[in-house]
């Protein structure tokens, strides 16, 4: 690859660049944000309180898509039958579900049918609704090309998914609109194409779940960044709204003028939010298969509107321009890039403060658990109090970044 473009696929680059933008903002040089460090302690107290409320025993699971599959306290994984013990089927499910997990918008709802055991029947919104809707789309065989094997996602099945089929699965109508519907369907088709083009990783028939075997080719141990590397090297090509650098698709990476010239890698910051969210969501399928993933500290906090909203709503960050919240933004806009960078850097500072208040070590409560306990939930609490759950910024979304 030209220049040092591989750095754009490294979370250590994310942290380095995020730290540089935080220092820039703290110096007063930011065009967009003021950092109020004296608000960090109160923010940590809020996160610790929300964590205790959600997990009184402080036995906190990872922040992952599996929490959404458990919406309403229902163990939907058990509804998969024998596939619940198959890591490949579980990875098929979670990969497709995470890629469908961008913001749903405030109007959309999903009405779950009541299961034979009496569970379900709830109306769900936002991330939980998207998770449960995608779970049932998976179990219906929407993503499989083989009617005899519905509980899988494969390249051909994914390439056949139409916007109309996805709209039906997600109960979309004129009165129940879903943000970025067409972009989500397009993303699934691009995923199917990428799987088919890389049989060395995804096998034949090509399935996301075959990355389980690929990850174990080098031995019995797997690290979190190894999983992320596989995802970035094989799936960066699928992001329609992602960035290009030197004719290479680099996905969720963006330039910022305070980092340097945009024609040099050093002027860019990688986030890979959905890829990292997917990596967090792969930890449990690997662990359930007897392959615990190590090195979780290599992953960063997720720079999305719940964690970033927490910092704004708790007063850690403030806009320099009071009209910022009412304007419309794109993922590539420098203000959004900076907001996401500050979120990554400040989550790293907030996490030890939360652990201290809960008497936990980093080993006992890795960042994945701080997020789950945690920052994401506290961000939702404040958003509900202040804006009926809406994000703090109005961001255009095609369903592939946020």
Backbone torsions as a table, in degrees:
resi	resn	phi	psi	omega
1	UNK	NA	147.6	-179.1
2	UNK	-68.9	156.6	178.8
3	UNK	47.9	-141.2	178.6
4	UNK	-111.2	46.2	-173.6
5	UNK	-62.6	-23.1	178.0
6	UNK	-61.3	-23.0	177.4
7	UNK	-62.5	-24.7	-180.0
8	UNK	-76.0	-0.6	176.3
9	UNK	-114.5	18.4	-177.3
10	UNK	-118.6	130.4	178.4
11	UNK	-69.8	-21.1	176.0
12	UNK	-67.3	-29.9	174.0
13	UNK	-68.6	-39.8	177.1
14	UNK	-56.2	-50.0	-177.9
15	UNK	-65.6	-40.8	-179.9
16	UNK	-62.6	-48.1	-178.4
17	UNK	-70.1	-37.5	176.8
18	UNK	-63.0	-41.6	177.7
19	UNK	-63.0	-37.5	178.7
20	UNK	-65.3	-40.1	179.7
21	UNK	-73.1	-30.6	174.8
22	UNK	-67.3	-43.2	177.2
23	UNK	-62.1	-38.6	177.7
24	UNK	-60.8	-44.7	-180.0
25	UNK	-69.3	-40.4	179.8
26	UNK	-64.7	-27.1	179.3
27	UNK	-76.6	-8.1	-178.3
28	UNK	90.1	4.8	-174.2
29	UNK	-87.0	-10.7	-179.1
30	UNK	-66.7	138.7	175.4
31	UNK	-75.2	-23.3	-166.3
32	UNK	-111.9	-33.3	-168.3
33	UNK	-130.1	150.9	167.1
34	UNK	-114.6	138.1	178.5
35	UNK	-104.6	122.7	177.9
36	UNK	-105.4	91.4	-176.6
37	UNK	-63.9	-26.7	-179.0
38	UNK	-69.8	-9.1	177.9
39	UNK	-92.7	-6.5	-177.3
40	UNK	-64.2	-40.8	-177.6
41	UNK	-62.0	-45.6	179.3
42	UNK	-64.9	-35.2	177.0
43	UNK	-64.2	-42.8	178.0
44	UNK	-63.6	-38.7	177.6
45	UNK	-62.1	-42.3	178.7
46	UNK	-62.5	-46.3	-179.7
47	UNK	-62.2	-42.1	178.8
48	UNK	-63.5	-41.0	179.8
49	UNK	-65.2	-45.7	178.4
50	UNK	-62.0	-38.3	178.9
51	UNK	-62.6	-45.4	178.9
52	UNK	-62.8	-38.2	-179.9
53	UNK	-66.2	-39.8	-176.2
54	UNK	-81.0	-33.5	-177.8
55	UNK	-134.7	77.9	-175.6
56	UNK	-56.4	-32.0	179.8
57	UNK	-80.9	-7.1	-175.2
58	UNK	59.7	24.5	170.4
59	UNK	-91.9	86.0	-167.7
60	UNK	-98.6	125.0	177.1
61	UNK	-77.6	176.0	177.6
62	UNK	-70.8	151.3	170.7
63	UNK	-75.2	107.4	-175.6
64	UNK	-156.2	172.9	179.7
65	UNK	-63.1	-24.2	-178.1
66	UNK	-64.1	-25.9	177.0
67	UNK	-66.7	-34.8	179.2
68	UNK	-73.3	-32.6	175.3
69	UNK	-65.9	-17.8	-179.7
70	UNK	-97.3	12.7	-177.8
71	UNK	-53.0	136.1	-178.2
72	UNK	77.8	11.3	-179.7
73	UNK	74.1	19.2	-178.2
74	UNK	-98.0	131.3	177.3
75	UNK	-86.0	82.3	-177.5
76	UNK	-70.6	-24.3	175.8
77	UNK	-56.4	-36.5	179.6
78	UNK	-64.4	-22.5	179.3
79	UNK	-73.2	-7.4	-179.7
80	UNK	-83.1	-5.9	179.9
81	UNK	64.0	-133.7	-177.3
82	UNK	-64.6	-25.3	179.3
83	UNK	-66.3	-17.5	179.3
84	UNK	-64.6	-19.7	179.2
85	UNK	-102.6	4.5	-178.2
86	UNK	-102.1	108.0	-176.9
87	UNK	-60.7	-29.8	-179.3
88	UNK	-68.3	-42.3	177.2
89	UNK	-65.0	-41.4	-179.8
90	UNK	-65.0	-37.4	178.4
91	UNK	-71.2	-40.4	173.7
92	UNK	-52.6	-49.3	-178.0
93	UNK	-61.1	-50.2	-171.2
94	UNK	-73.8	-32.5	177.6
95	UNK	-62.8	-50.9	-179.3
96	UNK	-62.9	-42.3	-177.9
97	UNK	-64.4	-43.0	179.5
98	UNK	-64.2	-39.7	180.0
99	UNK	-67.4	-17.1	176.4
100	UNK	-96.7	12.2	-167.6
101	UNK	-99.9	16.0	174.7
102	UNK	-68.6	164.6	-174.5
103	UNK	-49.4	134.2	-176.4
104	UNK	-84.7	-22.6	-172.8
105	UNK	92.9	160.0	-172.1
106	UNK	-74.7	-19.8	-174.3
107	UNK	-88.3	-27.1	-168.3
108	UNK	-72.2	140.1	175.5
109	UNK	-138.8	153.3	175.8
110	UNK	-126.3	124.6	179.0
111	UNK	-98.6	110.0	-178.6
112	UNK	-81.3	134.7	175.6
113	UNK	-69.6	147.6	178.2
114	UNK	-73.6	130.9	-178.7
115	UNK	-75.2	167.6	-178.7
116	UNK	-61.1	-28.9	-179.9
117	UNK	-83.9	4.2	178.5
118	UNK	92.2	-10.1	180.0
119	UNK	-79.6	159.5	178.0
120	UNK	94.7	-154.7	-179.1
121	UNK	80.3	11.6	-178.6
122	UNK	-89.2	157.7	169.7
123	UNK	-103.0	122.3	-173.0
124	UNK	-122.8	152.3	179.4
125	UNK	-129.2	174.1	172.1
126	UNK	51.0	-139.3	-171.5
127	UNK	-63.0	-41.3	179.1
128	UNK	-63.3	-42.7	178.6
129	UNK	-63.1	-44.3	178.4
130	UNK	-62.7	-40.3	179.4
131	UNK	-63.6	-48.3	-177.8
132	UNK	-69.4	-38.5	177.7
133	UNK	-62.7	-43.9	179.9
134	UNK	-69.4	-32.8	175.8
135	UNK	-59.8	-47.6	-178.2
136	UNK	-72.6	-30.5	173.7
137	UNK	-63.4	-40.3	177.5
138	UNK	-63.5	-48.8	-177.2
139	UNK	-67.9	-21.2	177.0
140	UNK	-78.1	-9.0	-179.6
141	UNK	88.3	13.2	-176.1
142	UNK	-58.2	-33.0	-172.4
143	UNK	-100.7	4.7	-179.8
144	UNK	-105.8	142.0	176.7
145	UNK	-89.6	-6.2	-176.3
146	UNK	-115.3	107.3	179.9
147	UNK	-58.1	-24.1	179.3
148	UNK	-77.3	-14.6	179.9
149	UNK	-131.9	71.8	-175.6
150	UNK	-69.6	-27.3	-173.2
151	UNK	-86.2	58.6	174.7
152	UNK	-158.1	164.2	170.9
153	UNK	-121.7	129.2	179.4
154	UNK	-133.7	167.3	-172.2
155	UNK	-57.6	-46.7	-177.3
156	UNK	-67.4	-44.0	178.8
157	UNK	-60.5	-41.4	-179.8
158	UNK	-67.7	-38.7	179.9
159	UNK	-68.2	-19.2	-179.8
160	UNK	-89.0	-9.5	-175.9
161	UNK	-67.5	122.2	178.9
162	UNK	-98.6	161.6	176.2
163	UNK	-60.8	-37.4	179.5
164	UNK	-64.0	-43.8	178.5
165	UNK	-63.2	-42.6	-179.3
166	UNK	-67.5	-38.6	177.6
167	UNK	-61.1	-41.6	178.5
168	UNK	-64.3	-45.0	-178.9
169	UNK	-63.0	-32.5	-177.7
170	UNK	-100.1	11.6	174.6
171	UNK	56.9	36.8	-178.9
172	UNK	-78.2	138.0	176.8
173	UNK	-149.8	179.3	178.7
174	UNK	-60.8	-29.1	-179.6
175	UNK	-99.2	0.9	-178.9
176	UNK	-138.9	68.3	-173.3
177	UNK	-79.9	144.5	178.8
178	UNK	-118.8	122.1	-179.6
179	UNK	-60.6	133.8	172.5
180	UNK	69.3	28.7	-177.5
181	UNK	-58.3	-50.7	-177.9
182	UNK	-63.1	-38.2	177.7
183	UNK	-63.2	-36.5	178.4
184	UNK	-65.6	-45.4	179.6
185	UNK	-63.5	-40.9	178.8
186	UNK	-62.8	-39.5	179.7
187	UNK	-62.9	-41.3	178.4
188	UNK	-63.3	-40.0	179.1
189	UNK	-66.9	-38.9	176.2
190	UNK	-65.2	-37.3	175.6
191	UNK	-60.3	-47.6	179.3
192	UNK	-57.6	-42.5	178.6
193	UNK	-63.7	-43.8	179.9
194	UNK	-63.7	-38.6	177.7
195	UNK	-62.5	-46.1	-177.8
196	UNK	-63.5	-30.9	-177.2
197	UNK	-79.6	-8.1	-174.9
198	UNK	-131.4	64.1	-178.8
199	UNK	-64.1	-21.8	178.4
200	UNK	-64.9	-24.2	178.1
201	UNK	-102.8	-44.8	-168.9
202	UNK	-104.0	2.5	171.0
203	UNK	72.5	-168.8	179.1
204	UNK	-143.9	120.1	-3.0
205	UNK	-64.3	145.0	-174.8
206	UNK	-70.3	126.3	-179.9
207	UNK	-138.3	146.0	173.3
208	UNK	-56.0	-37.5	-175.8
209	UNK	-62.1	-19.6	179.4
210	UNK	-72.2	-7.6	173.7
211	UNK	-67.6	-17.8	174.9
212	UNK	-59.0	-48.6	179.7
213	UNK	-69.3	-38.1	179.4
214	UNK	-62.9	-41.8	-178.6
215	UNK	-64.9	-26.4	-177.0
216	UNK	-93.8	2.4	-178.3
217	UNK	-62.3	-33.5	-176.5
218	UNK	-85.5	-3.8	-179.4
219	UNK	149.2	-172.5	-174.9
220	UNK	-89.3	-8.1	-178.3
221	UNK	-104.3	143.5	179.7
222	UNK	-134.4	135.8	175.1
223	UNK	-104.3	160.4	-179.4
224	UNK	-61.4	-41.1	-177.9
225	UNK	-71.8	-27.3	173.8
226	UNK	-62.1	-43.1	177.1
227	UNK	-63.0	-44.6	179.3
228	UNK	-61.9	-41.4	178.7
229	UNK	-58.3	-44.1	179.5
230	UNK	-60.1	-45.8	-178.8
231	UNK	-63.4	-43.5	-177.4
232	UNK	-69.8	-40.3	-177.6
233	UNK	-71.8	-28.1	-175.9
234	UNK	-101.2	-26.1	-172.0
235	UNK	-116.3	-1.8	179.7
236	UNK	-59.1	-26.5	-178.5
237	UNK	-69.0	-13.5	-173.5
238	UNK	-84.9	-13.7	-172.1
239	UNK	-80.9	107.4	-179.3
240	UNK	-67.8	-27.6	-179.9
241	UNK	-102.2	9.5	179.2
242	UNK	-75.7	173.8	-175.5
243	UNK	-94.5	156.5	173.3
244	UNK	-114.7	135.0	173.6
245	UNK	-131.5	123.5	-179.7
246	UNK	50.2	45.3	178.1
247	UNK	66.2	15.5	176.9
248	UNK	-112.8	131.4	176.4
249	UNK	-72.6	119.2	-177.8
250	UNK	-113.1	3.8	172.8
251	UNK	69.6	-132.5	-173.5
252	UNK	-82.2	66.9	177.7
253	UNK	-132.7	142.6	-173.4
254	UNK	-147.1	148.7	178.0
255	UNK	-83.3	156.5	173.3
256	UNK	-143.1	131.0	-172.7
257	UNK	-61.6	-27.4	-179.4
258	UNK	-72.8	-13.0	179.9
259	UNK	-93.6	-16.0	-178.3
260	UNK	132.5	-173.0	-176.6
261	UNK	-68.0	139.3	-176.3
262	UNK	-70.3	-15.9	178.6
263	UNK	-84.6	1.4	173.5
264	UNK	-116.8	144.2	-179.3
265	UNK	-57.4	-32.7	-177.7
266	UNK	-63.5	-16.3	179.0
267	UNK	-89.6	5.2	-175.8
268	UNK	-115.7	156.3	172.7
269	UNK	-127.6	127.1	176.1
270	UNK	-88.1	140.0	175.3
271	UNK	-114.6	-49.6	-179.6
272	UNK	49.8	49.8	-174.4
273	UNK	-60.7	-52.4	-178.5
274	UNK	-67.0	-33.8	178.0
275	UNK	-67.4	-39.2	176.9
276	UNK	-71.2	-39.4	175.7
277	UNK	-59.3	-39.6	177.4
278	UNK	-66.8	-40.2	177.5
279	UNK	-61.1	-46.0	175.1
280	UNK	-56.5	-37.7	-176.1
281	UNK	-78.2	-13.0	176.2
282	UNK	-87.6	-14.4	-175.6
283	UNK	-58.1	-43.0	-175.2
284	UNK	-73.9	-43.1	175.2
285	UNK	-56.7	-38.6	176.6
286	UNK	-66.7	-45.6	-178.9
287	UNK	-63.4	-41.7	179.0
288	UNK	-63.2	-25.0	178.3
289	UNK	-89.5	7.2	178.2
290	UNK	85.5	17.7	180.0
291	UNK	-123.1	82.3	179.4
292	UNK	-65.4	136.8	-179.6
293	UNK	-91.6	131.5	-178.7
294	UNK	-106.4	175.3	176.0
295	UNK	69.9	36.2	-178.0
296	UNK	-64.3	-24.4	-176.9
297	UNK	-65.6	-14.7	179.2
298	UNK	-70.9	-25.3	-179.7
299	UNK	-78.7	153.8	-179.0
300	UNK	-102.4	171.4	169.1
301	UNK	-65.0	157.0	-175.3
302	UNK	-89.7	120.7	-177.6
303	UNK	-85.7	78.3	178.3
304	UNK	-130.3	-175.6	-165.9
305	UNK	-76.8	-13.3	174.3
306	UNK	-79.4	-51.1	178.1
307	UNK	-66.8	-45.4	178.0
308	UNK	-65.9	-35.0	177.7
309	UNK	-67.1	-36.5	176.2
310	UNK	-55.8	-45.8	-176.8
311	UNK	-67.2	-35.4	176.3
312	UNK	-71.7	-47.6	-175.2
313	UNK	-71.9	-26.1	177.6
314	UNK	-86.0	-2.2	175.8
315	UNK	84.2	7.9	176.6
316	UNK	-70.8	-37.0	175.1
317	UNK	-116.0	146.2	175.6
318	UNK	-139.3	146.5	177.5
319	UNK	-76.6	140.6	172.6
320	UNK	-75.4	-33.7	178.2
321	UNK	-102.5	115.4	-176.7
322	UNK	-63.7	-16.2	179.4
323	UNK	-85.2	-2.0	-175.7
324	UNK	-56.7	-43.4	-174.2
325	UNK	-66.5	-21.8	-177.0
326	UNK	-95.8	-8.7	-179.4
327	UNK	-84.3	166.0	179.2
328	UNK	-104.6	134.7	-172.7
329	UNK	-126.8	157.3	173.1
330	UNK	-112.4	158.8	-179.2
331	UNK	-59.3	-29.1	-177.4
332	UNK	-83.4	-9.6	-179.4
333	UNK	-66.0	141.2	-173.8
334	UNK	-60.0	-34.9	178.1
335	UNK	-61.5	-42.2	180.0
336	UNK	-69.3	-41.1	177.1
337	UNK	-58.8	-44.7	-179.1
338	UNK	-67.8	-43.0	177.5
339	UNK	-56.3	-45.0	-179.8
340	UNK	-67.1	-39.0	178.1
341	UNK	-64.3	-44.9	178.3
342	UNK	-62.5	-34.3	177.6
343	UNK	-62.7	-46.7	179.3
344	UNK	-59.4	-48.8	-176.1
345	UNK	-66.6	-42.3	-177.5
346	UNK	-73.5	-29.5	174.1
347	UNK	-62.8	-36.9	176.8
348	UNK	-64.7	-31.8	177.6
349	UNK	-80.6	-34.0	-177.4
350	UNK	-72.7	-36.6	-174.1
351	UNK	-55.9	-50.1	178.5
352	UNK	-64.5	-28.6	177.4
353	UNK	-68.4	-38.1	177.2
354	UNK	-68.3	-45.1	179.1
355	UNK	-58.7	-41.4	-179.8
356	UNK	-59.6	-41.1	-179.4
357	UNK	-71.4	-20.8	179.3
358	UNK	-104.8	5.6	-179.8
359	UNK	54.9	46.2	179.0
360	UNK	-121.2	149.1	174.3
361	UNK	-92.9	169.8	178.1
362	UNK	-64.1	-34.9	177.6
363	UNK	-65.3	-41.6	-180.0
364	UNK	-72.9	-29.0	-175.2
365	UNK	-139.7	76.1	178.3
366	UNK	-64.3	169.4	-177.0
367	UNK	-55.3	-34.4	178.7
368	UNK	-58.9	-30.7	178.9
369	UNK	-86.1	-31.5	174.6
370	UNK	-63.0	-41.5	178.0
371	UNK	-62.5	-43.3	-176.5
372	UNK	-72.3	-34.3	-171.2
373	UNK	-61.3	-43.3	-19.6
374	UNK	168.7	-160.6	-173.1
375	UNK	-65.7	-41.8	-179.3
376	UNK	-62.6	-45.3	-179.2
377	UNK	-67.6	-39.1	178.5
378	UNK	-66.0	-36.7	175.7
379	UNK	-61.7	-39.2	177.9
380	UNK	-67.4	-40.4	179.5
381	UNK	-58.7	-48.9	-178.6
382	UNK	-66.7	-39.4	178.9
383	UNK	-62.3	-37.3	179.0
384	UNK	-66.9	-40.8	-179.9
385	UNK	-67.4	-37.6	-171.0
386	UNK	-95.2	-33.0	-171.6
387	UNK	-141.3	25.9	-178.8
388	UNK	57.4	35.3	175.5
389	UNK	87.6	-4.2	-176.7
390	UNK	-74.4	152.6	177.2
391	UNK	-61.7	158.7	-179.1
392	UNK	-76.9	-15.0	179.6
393	UNK	-129.0	149.6	-179.6
394	UNK	-93.7	100.0	-173.2
395	UNK	-112.6	127.2	174.1
396	UNK	-65.8	132.9	-177.0
397	UNK	-133.5	135.9	172.1
398	UNK	-107.3	12.8	176.9
399	UNK	84.2	14.8	-176.1
400	UNK	-125.4	-2.1	176.3
401	UNK	-121.2	-58.3	179.7
402	UNK	-95.4	NA	NA
